[in-house]
Amino acid sequence: MTPSSFFTGVTGYVGGAFFDQWFNKGNVRNDFSISALARSADVAENSIRPLGVEYVIGSLDDSHLLIRECANADIKLSTLAIEQPHRILDLEILSPSLVGRVDTYVVAPPMIRGYGTGPVNQSTIRISLLVKASLKTGRR
């Protein structure tokens, strides 16, 4: 049976780049059935489905949807920013009660820059926000 995966963040800058490396350059296209969370049907139809990836329309605030999709997937991939409130999910996944039962890897890059390679969001505003904040406070 083909393993299934559920991916959140595929339309974002970091998640899109991770997805590109894993899906396209890692040649897992035929090794997994993949579904991804998307907020917009237009984005999903134009950017995710052409890759051969199924999608689920919803948001990170819909806990019932996330629980259902995660329960149905063998592999769960989430590339949320560390400051997002859904970081609680990462902490729960890493809880000591799951040690030895769930193989877990959390990737939390300290800074992102450059051009993304994902299917949707290929630019980041982090650097420009940092420059604006430093200019506003007079700290360089």
C-alpha positions in Angstrom: 0.0 0.0 0.0 1.3 3.5 -0.9 2.0 5.6 2.2 -0.1 8.8 2.4 1.0 12.2 3.5 -0.7 15.4 4.6 1.2 18.7 4.2 0.4 22.1 5.7 2.3 25.1 4.5 2.9 24.0 0.9 1.6 27.4 -0.4 4.0 29.4 1.9 7.5 30.5 1.4 9.3 28.0 3.6 6.8 25.2 3.2 6.8 25.7 -0.6 10.6 25.4 -0.8 10.6 22.3 1.5 7.8 20.8 -0.6 9.8 21.5 -3.8 12.9 19.8 -2.4 11.0 16.8 -1.0 8.5 16.3 -3.8 10.2 17.4 -7.0 13.9 17.0 -6.3 13.5 14.1 -3.9 11.6 12.1 -6.5 8.9 11.0 -4.1 6.2 11.9 -6.6 5.4 8.2 -7.1 6.2 6.9 -3.7 3.5 8.7 -1.7 -0.1 9.8 -2.1 0.0 13.4 -1.1 -2.7 15.9 0.1 -2.1 19.5 1.1 -4.0 22.1 3.0 -5.0 25.1 1.0 -7.1 28.2 2.0 -8.2 28.9 -1.5 -9.7 26.7 -4.1 -8.3 29.0 -6.8 -4.7 28.7 -5.5 -5.1 24.9 -5.0 -6.5 24.3 -8.5 -3.9 26.5 -10.2 -0.8 25.6 -8.2 -1.2 22.4 -6.2 -3.4 20.1 -8.3 -1.2 20.5 -11.5 1.6 18.9 -9.5 -0.6 15.8 -9.0 -1.3 16.6 -5.4 -4.7 16.4 -3.9 -5.8 19.3 -1.7 -8.2 20.0 1.2 -9.7 23.5 1.5 -9.6 24.8 5.0 -7.5 26.7 7.5 -5.2 26.1 10.4 -7.9 27.2 12.7 -10.1 24.2 11.8 -9.0 21.7 14.3 -11.5 19.1 13.3 -10.2 19.2 9.7 -6.6 19.0 10.8 -7.3 16.0 13.2 -9.2 14.2 10.4 -6.5 14.7 7.8 -3.7 13.9 10.1 -5.5 10.7 11.3 -5.8 9.6 7.7 -2.1 10.2 6.8 0.9 8.1 7.5 3.2 11.1 7.3 2.3 14.6 8.5 4.4 17.5 7.3 3.9 21.0 8.8 6.0 24.0 8.0 4.4 26.7 10.1 6.3 29.7 11.4 7.5 29.2 15.0 5.6 32.3 16.2 2.3 31.0 14.9 -0.2 29.9 17.6 -0.3 26.5 16.0 3.2 25.9 17.5 1.2 24.2 20.3 0.7 21.3 17.9 4.5 21.0 17.5 4.9 20.9 21.2 2.3 18.3 21.6 3.8 16.1 18.9 7.2 16.4 20.7 5.7 15.5 24.1 7.5 12.8 26.1 4.4 10.6 26.0 5.0 10.0 22.2 8.7 9.3 22.5 9.4 6.0 20.7 5.9 6.0 19.2 6.1 8.8 16.6 9.2 9.7 14.6 9.2 13.5 14.7 11.4 16.2 13.1 10.7 19.9 13.6 12.6 22.3 11.3 12.5 25.9 12.5 14.8 28.1 10.4 16.0 31.2 12.2 15.8 33.5 9.2 14.6 33.1 5.7 15.8 35.0 2.7 16.2 34.7 -1.1 13.8 33.4 -3.7 11.6 30.5 -2.8 11.1 27.4 -5.1 7.6 26.4 -4.0 4.5 26.3 -6.1 2.9 29.5 -4.8 4.8 32.0 -2.5 8.3 32.6 -3.8 9.2 35.8 -2.0 9.5 36.7 1.7 8.9 40.0 3.4 11.0 39.2 6.5 14.1 41.1 5.4 12.1 44.2 4.4 10.2 44.1 7.7 13.5 43.9 9.6 15.0 46.8 7.6 11.9 49.0 8.2 11.9 48.2 11.9 15.5 49.0 12.3 15.1 52.3 10.4 12.1 53.2 12.5 13.9 52.6 15.8 17.1 54.1 14.6 19.0 50.9 15.3 21.2 49.7 12.5 
